[in-house]
Amino acid sequence: MSDQHGTIESHPLQQPEGVETFPPADAFRAQANVNDPGVYWRAAEDPEAYWAERARQLAWSKPFTEILDWSNPPFAKWFQDGELNVAANCLDRHVAAGLGERVAIHFEGEPGDTRTITYAELTHEVKRAANMLTSLGVSAGDRVAIYMPMIPETVVAMLAVARLGAAHSVVFGGFSAESLRARIDDAQAELVITADGGYRKGRVSALKPTVDDALALGGGGSSVRRVLVVERGGNEIAWTEGRDLWWHEEITAFDGDHSPQGFPAENPLFILYTSGTTGKPKGILHTSGGYLTQAAATHRDVFDLKPETDVYWCTADIGWITGHSYVVYGPLANGATQVMYEGTPETPDWGRWWSIIQKYGVSIFYTAPTAIRACMKVGRQVPEQYDLSSIRVLGSVGEPINPEAWRWYREVIGAGTAPIVDTWWQTETGAIMISPLPGLTTLKPGSAQVPQPGISATVVSEEGEPVGNGQGGLLVVQRPWPSMVRTIWGDDQRFIDTYWAKFGDRYFAGDGARLDEDGDVWLLGRVDDVMNVSGHRLSTAEIESALVEHHAVAESAVVGADDETTGQAVVAFVILKSQQTLLDAEDPDAAEAALKKHVAAQIGAIARPRQIFIVAELPKTRSGKIMRRLLKDAAEGKEIGDTTTLADTMVMQTISDRVRAER
Ligand code: WT7
């Protein structure tokens, strides 16, 4: 099944007027890792040479001679005759360079427990874990599912899998048993690494029971042979003898002797599932050499990382691509010292993040606009109680950052001086693609601005013609890049259809964008049926199919409506089956609550709709296509757009009256 493509016609173009700009301070520019603007044209002249140079900053057990093989587009091969061990690049290499005593991770548990882990210690733990996984039968080419809280063992598990040349599939701990099972099945994982539970919002949130439920679905019979359980929450859990093993018991049998083997650059490193425009999540496949090259290079350049002195903190959960590239692989490949925090920003109160920045002297801070807006709502008096003077670079990711949040971030968190890098990228791009460089770029709040050196991204019309400055269209990447998605796991055709069918050998990102008068890129949001809720990608189709799986639901339509805090919010419209008794439409509150709960149980709490409207009919064209655009207008309280193509124009009137009554 091929994914649908949206059109720009359906997308409002907007450009703030009179944009205020912020050039880099002279002192910042002088010390920046990248401060020669010539890097852009040099990289543009020969992007392959540029990336080869960046790749050579890694340690290769067998150097590559070929840079890019694009003979069979869209299946790229980077550095393919080279061999490397990704984990050794993140660990052993630094220890060998005498940096073993450098702190890799300052871990802060939500209840307040802390651990300081050096590169030598992390290396030792990964080696032991690699030996343990080998004894459990994991070897190159296998897939291991990881369903964990934000604790150091999650990093150890990922790197141990990578060290063996196997691929991990990390599933965000907020996903349901159904979602976890679908991902385990798709990847045919034989081992699941989980924890009893982790801390969230002041209490233990269980994980292992969800793994049990996932594996029991459909009467059991999954590919999984073993479940390895890290003790973290101390919560009571069920145990399946012969299948379940405690990490802390197993690991005692293994020492830290393990020499890393080199694997081909194109060896799979991980699969990460993301929502598409159909109900089935896509298994985005990333490989080793190119991925690590771009994750490390962008982490160093975009954040101006100085590994000897900086304390870096990215607040993303490891269950998302940001956690993969900018908590695990980028920072560790660069030998950075970073903070890892287990919990939520409001626990025990909204000062938690700022107290962590003060405590560890965080100098580079990377988070999402939705979090910034939530902090703005709470008020600047909270961060103002803390010493945030260590901050020197701020990052933003996940959705466009509205200029108001940008200014607050810079003023309140960045002392009015820290550069903000607004980084555009995707699960599929693997690493940052469009972003200011803090020592070079004159910042414009709200714009991600410039493709990275070696990246050729631009905006084209629906017909694929490049648009000029001052015009809008669709964002494309014109040349292959090292950390690009290699395929959708097990579905090459869907890979082709989703990203390449529209514009030939150019990658279609699914985002609308506009070039301003200076040629800077402004991202305008998705043009397909993908929503962005708190910087997380959700599919309308996936939530719709979860809803219709409920026995009381006949039909559903889901839209992403603008939301002040989360960017977009899930709003669902459902038609109930006639004469059903379990959901009493006379009591819409109870029915709505039951359906919200159902969606959360089917997909995960992140997909829980903000609102559900039970309606008698949905707006459809004469050919029966649901017009979600109109529902989105209604959900946002806007004037309803053109209804002339509807089979029954009265339907929208009824629905918008209904929505208005609830606002
Ligand atoms: C989609 C990718 C990349 C990690 C987080 C999300 C949107 C992401 C920005 C930004 C405007 C952004 C796009 C993109 N997006 N960063 N700086 N400005 N939009 O990864 O779940 O793969 O989602 O997030 O719409 O397509 P993801």
Residues whose N, C-alpha, C, O or C-beta is under 5 A from the ligand:
A	BS01	WT7	T322 S396 V397 G398 E399 P400 D422 T423 W424 W425 Q426 T427 E428 A448 A509 D511 L523 G525 R526 G535 H536 R537
